[in-house]
Amino acid sequence: MSLTKEQIAAFKEELRLEGQACEGYTLGVVTALVYIITNACPTISAKDLEGFPDQALWQLACTAHEKREYLVHNLPDAIRLSRGELFAIHWGLEKKTPDLPTGSGIIELAGITHGPMMARCLHAITYPLAPRMAAPQ
């Protein structure tokens, strides 16, 4: 029995969601940003945001986050985000980064949101026997 294209796509999506990377504005990230914007500003609907570029959505979400900071911590389970995407959205909005932090893992994302020293500390904790020179810069 072979798998259908839909089953293969669903399996790939599950693997992506289990990962720790944030590769950019995926459907889940855009949905989370629209959720934050529309719930912080009831006069704005999802239809109003149609066609907005990703960077504009991020800037609007940063502004909306200032109004209602709790929304980023209460995203509905229906919005499917990888661990890295959730981390990038939470800390990107908390630290008011100019753009959505992207990276191949939590350590790289922490380096973007908290600085390179934090990334080196996390790398040293996670990989205690690794050579110190291999730590992210």
Summary of the structure (lengths in Angstrom):
residues: 137
radius of gyration: 17.0
end to end distance: 47.4
largest distance: 53.6
contacts: 369
relative contact order: 0.14
helix: 63%
strand: 1%
